[in-house]
């Protein structure tokens, strides 16, 4: 009996239809990178000091340097204190110059910022300095919380209503709330709007991955997924150029948000996943999409083959249950995502391609590099660590989409993404622990990828394997992947083939 992979081969595994789909979905990947990392440039620290204009009331002819010398204490490095000032007095200027000021206090009238390079930043506009300097890092954690919420919502919802509607809804959220953040009157309003933007970004990331995975054949599936990550990296490079040219955070936020409106023509051209439609019993819609894909690829699908695959999915379909995600090797995938993402604070240059069996090496290298503290090697190790993190994170996306079956693929990738966002939420907060000891963040960031690398050895190989459509099939494939001294158990493989045959002849209720 023909399976979906045979149908996909007949329609074209990576023809013009799939190439256009991948290219279209790369555009949102390009745009979400700008949203994800724009605050790195909008929150650049700016030199500042307390506003001590009070002294000009009694010494109007003082120069700027004289004003600072008389009103600001210096730190142990010889520069002016940023968060304290001398307590104002009612003396005349001659007495202040003669005796000087000794009592200090916190800034009372705000701060003065050096805007020679940055015209406007989150720091300067909302005074995120001194007692409020942690708020900028906390806002990044709240943004990551938005990504987590998006994964929790759009993961199960994508399996219920489809991949295409979630992509369109996520684009709408990113546009409306991204533009709104550019006009936020208060920092807390900005943080709330950015959180919703994060929800939309999570929906795009998960659904783009799943939609590409379900339309592209086995041979080109990993390539297609990595291409979107390359566009993500290109977006980061473009963001650096935009931030260099645009020194106002509001304008930068606006420029990064408005282009999302250009992709709303996706309403008419982005297809639904034919594979998902078949699992939902929507056979006619799936047939039309498959025939359209074959037509664009200049291929032909025999009608009897389409009928066979519809009958097969009618037998294999079952209502998905989230509990199945934690059976066997599927539970380890989410743990690996958390470990890999917590170390990704060094950056996301989504480049390169390594097969799933190389994930342990990538994660362990990034982990050990984080924990080593040798000044002579720090630059080299940082580059290697960034490369390893980017490689392992890209592979995690490919691997998760291949490991989870169709009926819960969106849910599974969303759940994995939730664990990744947990790492992203705590990463900025862990960085704050450096104020107690510089080695604490390095030890935490370094140990989590090493633990994740160890868990990778419990996962099965998915290279050149067909996608599974129900959770029972996935469990069979996992059993067939059990190895002894690096070699597959042949008897298990034979048993798995029998199990799959049985699945095609009886109805399975999960």
JOJO-V606276 format. One line per field, one symbol per residue. ss: DSSP state (2 for helix, 1 for strand, 0 for the rest). Layout:
ss = ???
This chain:
ss = 000222222220000222222222222222222222222222000001110022222000000222222220010000010001110000002222222000011100001110000001022222000222022222222222222222222222222220222222222222222222220000222222222222222222222222222220000022222222222222222222222220012222222222222222222220000222222000222222222222220000002222222222222200000222220002222222222222022200000000022222222222222220002222222222222222222222222222200222222222222222222222222222222002222222222222222222000000000000002222222222001100110222222222222220000000
